[in-house]
Amino acid sequence: MARERAAELLTVRQVLEELGGISRRTFYRWRELRTAPRCIRLPNGQLRVRRDVLNAWLDDRGEGPR
């Protein structure tokens, strides 16, 4: 179950919701600046973000002592 959750592929819409409802434009701007979480481009051109990659990306941006 944990492995399935880690391998879960999130759509851009799901990532936007996870990040508190940021705009699609903000997400794509972050991609331009190479500060967004690493994405996977599917053969149909759509983007996906692995759940574990998003979680690690969020952990890296935490403030204060760990």
N, CA, C and O atoms as CSV, one atom per row, in Angstrom:
chain,resi,resn,atom,element,x,y,z
A,1,MET,N,N,0.818,-1.194,0.000
A,1,MET,CA,C,0.000,0.000,0.000
A,1,MET,C,C,0.865,1.262,0.000
A,1,MET,O,O,0.589,2.191,-0.759
A,2,ALA,N,N,1.904,1.314,0.834
A,2,ALA,CA,C,2.773,2.486,0.884
A,2,ALA,C,C,3.483,2.672,-0.451
A,2,ALA,O,O,3.648,3.798,-0.921
A,3,ARG,N,N,3.900,1.571,-1.056
A,3,ARG,CA,C,4.570,1.651,-2.358
A,3,ARG,C,C,3.610,2.169,-3.427
A,3,ARG,O,O,3.999,2.976,-4.271
A,4,GLU,N,N,2.365,1.711,-3.395
A,4,GLU,CA,C,1.368,2.183,-4.346
A,4,GLU,C,C,1.142,3.683,-4.172
A,4,GLU,O,O,1.018,4.413,-5.155
A,5,ARG,N,N,1.089,4.134,-2.940
A,5,ARG,CA,C,0.874,5.557,-2.649
A,5,ARG,C,C,2.059,6.378,-3.148
A,5,ARG,O,O,1.870,7.460,-3.704
A,6,ALA,N,N,3.282,5.874,-2.953
A,6,ALA,CA,C,4.476,6.594,-3.390
A,6,ALA,C,C,4.527,6.674,-4.910
A,6,ALA,O,O,4.989,7.672,-5.462
A,7,ALA,N,N,4.055,5.631,-5.590
A,7,ALA,CA,C,4.100,5.594,-7.047
A,7,ALA,C,C,2.896,6.279,-7.679
A,7,ALA,O,O,2.795,6.341,-8.904
A,8,GLU,N,N,1.983,6.794,-6.861
A,8,GLU,CA,C,0.787,7.450,-7.383
A,8,GLU,C,C,1.184,8.645,-8.245
A,8,GLU,O,O,2.016,9.461,-7.848
A,9,LEU,N,N,0.584,8.738,-9.420
A,9,LEU,CA,C,0.838,9.859,-10.318
A,9,LEU,C,C,-0.298,10.862,-10.190
A,9,LEU,O,O,-1.465,10.525,-10.386
A,10,LEU,N,N,0.059,12.102,-9.856
A,10,LEU,CA,C,-0.925,13.163,-9.679
A,10,LEU,C,C,-1.028,14.002,-10.946
A,10,LEU,O,O,-0.025,14.263,-11.610
A,11,THR,N,N,-2.233,14.419,-11.272
A,11,THR,CA,C,-2.420,15.356,-12.372
A,11,THR,C,C,-2.011,16.745,-11.909
A,11,THR,O,O,-1.844,16.991,-10.714
A,12,VAL,N,N,-1.851,17.646,-12.862
A,12,VAL,CA,C,-1.525,19.031,-12.503
A,12,VAL,C,C,-2.635,19.598,-11.618
A,12,VAL,O,O,-2.348,20.280,-10.635
A,13,ARG,N,N,-3.877,19.330,-11.948
A,13,ARG,CA,C,-4.999,19.821,-11.136
A,13,ARG,C,C,-4.888,19.334,-9.701
A,13,ARG,O,O,-5.115,20.108,-8.771
A,14,GLN,N,N,-4.541,18.055,-9.500
A,14,GLN,CA,C,-4.404,17.512,-8.147
A,14,GLN,C,C,-3.251,18.190,-7.404
A,14,GLN,O,O,-3.361,18.472,-6.210
A,15,VAL,N,N,-2.151,18.452,-8.106
A,15,VAL,CA,C,-1.010,19.132,-7.487
A,15,VAL,C,C,-1.416,20.544,-7.064
A,15,VAL,O,O,-1.069,20.989,-5.970
A,16,LEU,N,N,-2.145,21.242,-7.923
A,16,LEU,CA,C,-2.592,22.597,-7.591
A,16,LEU,C,C,-3.449,22.585,-6.338
A,16,LEU,O,O,-3.304,23.453,-5.478
A,17,GLU,N,N,-4.331,21.617,-6.229
A,17,GLU,CA,C,-5.177,21.484,-5.040
A,17,GLU,C,C,-4.344,21.174,-3.801
A,17,GLU,O,O,-4.576,21.739,-2.732
A,18,GLU,N,N,-3.368,20.267,-3.949
A,18,GLU,CA,C,-2.498,19.904,-2.816
A,18,GLU,C,C,-1.715,21.114,-2.312
A,18,GLU,O,O,-1.398,21.207,-1.126
A,19,LEU,N,N,-1.407,22.034,-3.216
A,19,LEU,CA,C,-0.620,23.217,-2.862
A,19,LEU,C,C,-1.503,24.385,-2.435
A,19,LEU,O,O,-1.067,25.536,-2.444
A,20,GLY,N,N,-2.716,24.092,-2.069
A,20,GLY,CA,C,-3.597,25.120,-1.529
A,20,GLY,C,C,-4.360,25.904,-2.562
A,20,GLY,O,O,-4.855,26.995,-2.277
A,21,GLY,N,N,-4.464,25.360,-3.771
A,21,GLY,CA,C,-5.241,26.030,-4.799
A,21,GLY,C,C,-4.480,27.102,-5.570
A,21,GLY,O,O,-5.076,28.072,-6.036
A,22,ILE,N,N,-3.168,26.933,-5.707
A,22,ILE,CA,C,-2.405,27.898,-6.506
A,22,ILE,C,C,-2.911,27.861,-7.947
A,22,ILE,O,O,-3.547,26.892,-8.363
A,23,SER,N,N,-2.629,28.905,-8.693
A,23,SER,CA,C,-3.109,28.971,-10.073
A,23,SER,C,C,-2.248,28.091,-10.981
A,23,SER,O,O,-1.085,27.809,-10.692
A,24,ARG,N,N,-2.853,27.676,-12.070
A,24,ARG,CA,C,-2.138,26.892,-13.081
A,24,ARG,C,C,-0.971,27.714,-13.629
A,24,ARG,O,O,0.108,27.178,-13.882
A,25,ARG,N,N,-1.192,29.008,-13.810
A,25,ARG,CA,C,-0.149,29.892,-14.325
A,25,ARG,C,C,1.054,29.923,-13.392
A,25,ARG,O,O,2.196,29.916,-13.854
A,26,THR,N,N,0.809,29.959,-12.076
A,26,THR,CA,C,1.906,29.947,-11.100
A,26,THR,C,C,2.700,28.654,-11.227
A,26,THR,O,O,3.931,28.673,-11.220
A,27,PHE,N,N,1.999,27.536,-11.340
A,27,PHE,CA,C,2.685,26.248,-11.457
A,27,PHE,C,C,3.577,26.228,-12.705
A,27,PHE,O,O,4.733,25.812,-12.631
A,28,TYR,N,N,3.051,26.671,-13.836
A,28,TYR,CA,C,3.845,26.654,-15.067
A,28,TYR,C,C,4.968,27.679,-15.024
A,28,TYR,O,O,6.006,27.479,-15.654
A,29,ARG,N,N,4.782,28.762,-14.299
A,29,ARG,CA,C,5.874,29.728,-14.101
A,29,ARG,C,C,6.985,29.078,-13.290
A,29,ARG,O,O,8.164,29.231,-13.608
A,30,TRP,N,N,6.605,28.349,-12.235
A,30,TRP,CA,C,7.606,27.616,-11.454
A,30,TRP,C,C,8.351,26.636,-12.334
A,30,TRP,O,O,9.559,26.455,-12.180
A,31,ARG,N,N,7.639,25.995,-13.263
A,31,ARG,CA,C,8.319,25.068,-14.183
A,31,ARG,C,C,9.332,25.808,-15.046
A,31,ARG,O,O,10.440,25.317,-15.258
A,32,GLU,N,N,8.963,26.981,-15.543
A,32,GLU,CA,C,9.887,27.794,-16.335
A,32,GLU,C,C,11.136,28.144,-15.537
A,32,GLU,O,O,12.246,28.151,-16.068
A,33,LEU,N,N,10.939,28.433,-14.258
A,33,LEU,CA,C,12.046,28.815,-13.375
A,33,LEU,C,C,12.776,27.603,-12.795
A,33,LEU,O,O,13.759,27.751,-12.070
A,34,ARG,N,N,12.289,26.414,-13.119
A,34,ARG,CA,C,12.851,25.149,-12.624
A,34,ARG,C,C,12.787,25.048,-11.103
A,34,ARG,O,O,13.696,24.511,-10.469
A,35,THR,N,N,11.700,25.569,-10.520
A,35,THR,CA,C,11.502,25.452,-9.079
A,35,THR,C,C,10.308,24.561,-8.737
A,35,THR,O,O,10.067,24.276,-7.564
A,36,ALA,N,N,9.567,24.124,-9.739
A,36,ALA,CA,C,8.408,23.241,-9.525
A,36,ALA,C,C,8.883,21.824,-9.244
A,36,ALA,O,O,10.026,21.484,-9.550
A,37,PRO,N,N,8.027,20.994,-8.667
A,37,PRO,CA,C,8.402,19.591,-8.507
A,37,PRO,C,C,8.616,18.944,-9.879
A,37,PRO,O,O,7.976,19.315,-10.863
A,38,ARG,N,N,9.512,17.989,-9.921
A,38,ARG,CA,C,9.848,17.303,-11.171
A,38,ARG,C,C,8.613,16.597,-11.738
A,38,ARG,O,O,7.908,15.887,-11.022
A,39,CYS,N,N,8.369,16.799,-13.009
A,39,CYS,CA,C,7.189,16.239,-13.670
A,39,CYS,C,C,7.571,15.129,-14.646
A,39,CYS,O,O,8.715,15.022,-15.086
A,40,ILE,N,N,6.593,14.328,-14.959
A,40,ILE,CA,C,6.714,13.289,-15.975
A,40,ILE,C,C,5.782,13.683,-17.113
A,40,ILE,O,O,4.601,13.945,-16.887
A,41,ARG,N,N,6.308,13.728,-18.341
A,41,ARG,CA,C,5.458,14.025,-19.491
A,41,ARG,C,C,5.046,12.701,-20.127
A,41,ARG,O,O,5.884,11.908,-20.557
A,42,LEU,N,N,3.751,12.488,-20.173
A,42,LEU,CA,C,3.208,11.268,-20.766
A,42,LEU,C,C,3.237,11.363,-22.290
A,42,LEU,O,O,3.362,12.460,-22.834
A,43,PRO,N,N,3.122,10.224,-22.992
A,43,PRO,CA,C,3.135,10.252,-24.456
A,43,PRO,C,C,2.062,11.164,-25.069
A,43,PRO,O,O,2.244,11.671,-26.176
A,44,ASN,N,N,0.953,11.375,-24.359
A,44,ASN,CA,C,-0.097,12.257,-24.874
A,44,ASN,C,C,0.171,13.728,-24.565
A,44,ASN,O,O,-0.653,14.584,-24.886
A,45,GLY,N,N,1.320,14.034,-23.942
A,45,GLY,CA,C,1.712,15.406,-23.648
A,45,GLY,C,C,1.291,15.910,-22.280
A,45,GLY,O,O,1.722,16.984,-21.862
A,46,GLN,N,N,0.459,15.157,-21.575
A,46,GLN,CA,C,0.028,15.587,-20.247
A,46,GLN,C,C,1.141,15.384,-19.230
A,46,GLN,O,O,2.004,14.521,-19.389
A,47,LEU,N,N,1.100,16.205,-18.175
A,47,LEU,CA,C,2.092,16.121,-17.108
A,47,LEU,C,C,1.533,15.372,-15.915
A,47,LEU,O,O,0.336,15.425,-15.634
A,48,ARG,N,N,2.419,14.671,-15.217
A,48,ARG,CA,C,2.083,14.017,-13.965
A,48,ARG,C,C,3.239,14.256,-12.996
A,48,ARG,O,O,4.388,14.435,-13.401
A,49,VAL,N,N,2.904,14.254,-11.712
A,49,VAL,CA,C,3.905,14.391,-10.649
A,49,VAL,C,C,3.730,13.210,-9.715
A,49,VAL,O,O,2.625,12.946,-9.242
A,50,ARG,N,N,4.816,12.498,-9.447
A,50,ARG,CA,C,4.734,11.384,-8.502
A,50,ARG,C,C,4.496,11.922,-7.104
A,50,ARG,O,O,5.089,12.926,-6.711
A,51,ARG,N,N,3.636,11.260,-6.357
A,51,ARG,CA,C,3.293,11.693,-4.991
A,51,ARG,C,C,4.551,11.831,-4.141
A,51,ARG,O,O,4.694,12.820,-3.421
A,52,ASP,N,N,5.473,10.858,-4.206
A,52,ASP,CA,C,6.675,10.935,-3.366
A,52,ASP,C,C,7.579,12.098,-3.777
A,52,ASP,O,O,8.252,12.683,-2.928
A,53,VAL,N,N,7.602,12.435,-5.046
A,53,VAL,CA,C,8.385,13.585,-5.511
A,53,VAL,C,C,7.782,14.881,-4.977
A,53,VAL,O,O,8.512,15.767,-4.532
A,54,LEU,N,N,6.463,14.997,-5.017
A,54,LEU,CA,C,5.796,16.187,-4.478
A,54,LEU,C,C,6.054,16.318,-2.981
A,54,LEU,O,O,6.351,17.409,-2.494
A,55,ASN,N,N,5.943,15.214,-2.254
A,55,ASN,CA,C,6.175,15.258,-0.804
A,55,ASN,C,C,7.613,15.665,-0.483
A,55,ASN,O,O,7.841,16.460,0.428
A,56,ALA,N,N,8.581,15.127,-1.222
A,56,ALA,CA,C,9.988,15.488,-1.009
A,56,ALA,C,C,10.221,16.958,-1.349
A,56,ALA,O,O,10.959,17.650,-0.648
A,57,TRP,N,N,9.597,17.431,-2.420
A,57,TRP,CA,C,9.713,18.827,-2.834
A,57,TRP,C,C,9.177,19.746,-1.736
A,57,TRP,O,O,9.784,20.772,-1.429
A,58,LEU,N,N,8.053,19.378,-1.153
A,58,LEU,CA,C,7.470,20.167,-0.060
A,58,LEU,C,C,8.376,20.143,1.169
A,58,LEU,O,O,8.567,21.176,1.811
A,59,ASP,N,N,8.934,18.987,1.505
A,59,ASP,CA,C,9.841,18.872,2.657
A,59,ASP,C,C,11.059,19.757,2.483
A,59,ASP,O,O,11.529,20.361,3.447
A,60,ASP,N,N,11.580,19.841,1.257
A,60,ASP,CA,C,12.760,20.674,0.976
A,60,ASP,C,C,12.490,22.160,1.170
A,60,ASP,O,O,13.418,22.942,1.377
A,61,ARG,N,N,11.234,22.542,1.104
A,61,ARG,CA,C,10.867,23.946,1.216
A,61,ARG,C,C,10.409,24.345,2.611
A,61,ARG,O,O,9.988,25.481,2.830
A,62,GLY,N,N,10.491,23.426,3.540
A,62,GLY,CA,C,10.081,23.724,4.909
A,62,GLY,C,C,11.004,24.749,5.556
A,62,GLY,O,O,12.205,24.774,5.290
A,63,GLU,N,N,10.438,25.582,6.395
A,63,GLU,CA,C,11.231,26.595,7.097
A,63,GLU,C,C,11.455,26.156,8.532
A,63,GLU,O,O,10.684,25.369,9.080
A,64,GLY,N,N,12.504,26.667,9.128
A,64,GLY,CA,C,12.790,26.380,10.526
A,64,GLY,C,C,13.591,25.103,10.698
A,64,GLY,O,O,13.917,24.421,9.726
A,65,PRO,N,N,13.906,24.786,11.954
A,65,PRO,CA,C,14.703,23.590,12.225
A,65,PRO,C,C,13.931,22.312,11.912
A,65,PRO,O,O,12.705,22.261,12.005
A,66,ARG,N,N,14.682,21.290,11.542
A,66,ARG,CA,C,14.076,19.999,11.223
A,66,ARG,C,C,14.161,19.074,12.381
A,66,ARG,O,O,13.700,17.936,12.297
